[in-house]
Amino acid sequence: MPRPGDLAREAAEDVFFGQVVMIWARWAMIAAAAVVFLWNTGDVGSLTGRVLLLAGLMAVNFFLHGRYLVERPANRGLILVASVADVALIAAAVALWGGFESQLFVLLYPVVFAFALVFPPRFTAALTAVAAALYVGAVAAFDLGWAADVQLVKVLLVRLLTLGAVGGLGTYYWRIQRDRRRAALSAALGR
Amino acid sequence: MRSSSRPGGAEDLALGQGVIVAARWVLVASGLVLAVVAPPSASTLRTQVVLILGLAVCNFALQAQLMRRRRTLAVLAYAASAADMAIITALVVADGGYASGLYVFYFPAVLALSVAFPLAITVAYVGTTMAAMLAAVWLTMPAGSEPDMVIRLLILAAVALCGAVYADIEARRRGRALAGEEVPHAAAG
């Protein structure tokens, strides 16, 4: 049974080593946003606004990635805030551009998965629930027409189920890796 | 438990197989519930039930193998994952191609194989899955939906990338633990 000090150190190391996965997930989100903004926007005014948003996201991720590369990664609190902000941004994009029809909800999958690989299960459960709630809220805020069609409700349910599955499977793998690491450490100490 | 630090080894496959089996149970359970609730037509329901129950039988065999702690046969694991992708593709085609919402089942499936398989095999599987995903919707894709398709493909690759990067990070952490090396100072929190 690990001591509380060991657990705290292990959690800090999880954040230290694992946050690059979250940084890569955010790069994927930025790439997808670039595709949507540059492909779909016709007029100069709205394109300028969206490019500025994209540049802001890139600046934040350059900052986080740069700190990771010089072995001074962001702390746990900052990463938590950044992850919640990612989920909120995706939900806002869904609410603004298409609601139920928007395919931007798929951006939630790598964000939730990367989070599950770094944080303990209770944090992952909370973020997954927040992501699902914000997404449903965003879809409802855009339009409620889909709620009358049972086939569309099923589609929404599939999206939420797979989002929950991604969080759950990420946590499952996090546990497997934690147990393997502890076994390796015990083996090294027992030599 | 003996622990290896080499990523993509037999132990990674054996432990990752648990994630793949769990992902497949998610597909079976949610697929079955969604198939029987308000099915759009009898033929669609028939196709979906046959595919999902077939998958359940195969997964039970793999689950039993894991529970009896039998050695994971790499060929069997790879074939089962290929079957997963083929079944998801068949479900998407049967459900209307581009308009089908079932393509999201690719995400947990790709997640699971990205943490279990060696990198080269993961790349091959993800590439093939992306091609299958595109082929399944190609004929039914409306004009102007290209950006959405690019996003789907991009995020599928991103999920696999996250899994592969994390598996590599953990292999190196385990290697350091086995060697008794100190972790960088900042990691101590």
Interface residues (C-beta under 8 A of the other chain):
Chain A: A8 R9 A11 A12 E13 V15 F16 F17 G18 V20 V21 W24 A25 A28 M29 A31 A32 V35 V36 W39 N40 E71 R72 P73 Q103 L104 V106 L107 Y109 P110 F113 A114 L117 V150 Q151 K154 V155 L157 V158 R159 L161 T162 A165 V166 G168 L169 G170 Y172 Y173 I176 Q177 D179 R180 R181 A183 A184 L185 A187 A188 L189 R191
Chain B: M1 R2 S3 S5 E11 L15 G16 G18 V19 A22 A23 V26 S30 L34 V37 A38 P40 G101 L102 V104 F105 F107 P108 L111 A112 V115 E146 P147 D148 V150 I151 R152 L154 I155 A157 A158 V159 L161 C162 G163 V165 Y166 I169 E170 R173 R174 A177 L178 A179 G180 V183 P184 A186 A187 A188 G189
